[in-house]
């Protein structure tokens, strides 16, 4: 029996090294964060962020929005319901008042929360408790008011977002109309679209639900979003704030329609997804696929109540 040989080892004496001065480096001390100084303004804080990774991406997104506003390109903001629930509305309303947002799009959940905040001053029920006794999502005023708005919208040729806005505007007593992003968009002549997912929203289980009205008004809003996508060409921005499924899917189809009727345009725009977790659809349908023919996509992860104020305040510095 032959003697067992040990495994081979590489001879490190043969390794070639390179001088540090000749090596490309990704990080230099000039990019480091700065501690608080005498100047405690937000400008000083924003400038103090390290110029690396997501802080660098945040600056790039801010710059893209500011530049889009200056060049009068489209800035489409898409919302998920949780963004409305975390009190971000005043910041988005400020951007609308400044003329930055050119189209506000949202899923049905966001519209429901916005409607309840405007009309009643409160939203977001205890799902687990309501599910036990079958009362989850059964608020009479919410279901009746919104479904009646859709029926009226179908009769007048309005989109779902416009229907909700007009219904709120007609209410004699609103608890907090100043906190409604839907009302703000309507008052500033900004297209506001709501993209329903039949069966996924509490108002679809209400006795007043009308499938034809829901489909007609939401499909009109899809066409309006597709038209707004045309304004993204050469410098526009799409911000997906907290929608993990509906808005990324709707946006991809709306963009396809816009390109289909415009010879492959729009191209060369910026997209950014802000959410608490990374999800497949926002990554591929917002950040990746739409900009393959030109443009840049960003992913910035963090809680809405922290990251979106940073974004909006940063935009404010450049306006």
URTAGI-V728437 format. One line per field, one symbol per residue. ss: DSSP state (A for helix, B for strand, O for the rest). psi: psi as a letter, one per 30 degrees, with the letter a starting at -180 (. if undefined). Layout:
BEGIN
ss = ???
psi = ???
END
This chain:
BEGIN
ss = OOOOOOOOOOOAAAOOOOOAAAOOOOOOAAAOOOOOOOOOOAAAAAAAOOOOAAAAAAAAAAAAAAAAAAOOOOBBBBBOAAAAAOOOAAAAAAAAAOOOOOBBBBBAAAAAAAAAAAAAOOOOOOAAAAAAAOOOOOOAAAAAAAAAAAAAAAAAOOOAAAAAAAAAAAOOOOOOAAAOAAAAAAAOOOBBBBBOOOOOOAAAAOOOOOAAAAAAAAAAAAAAAAAAAAAAOOOOBBBBBOOOOAAAAAAAAAAAAAAAAOOOOOOOBBBBBBBOOOOAAAAAAAAAAAAOOOBBBBBBBOOAAAAAAAAAAAAAAAO
psi = klkkklllkkjfffkklkkeffkkkfklfffllklkaejgleeeeeffkkhlbfeeeeeeeeeeeeeeeeghlkjkkkklefeefggfeeeeeeeeefgekfkjklleeeeeeeeeeeefglljljeeefeeggfkggkeeeeeeeeeeeeeeeffglleeeeeeeeeffkfjkeiffgkeeeeeefghkkjkkjljkffkfffgkffkjeeeeeeeeeeeeeeeeefffffkhglkkjjjgjfdeeeeeeeeeeeeeeefghflllilklkkjlflkleeeeefeedefgegkakkkkjklkefeeeeeeeeeeeff.
END
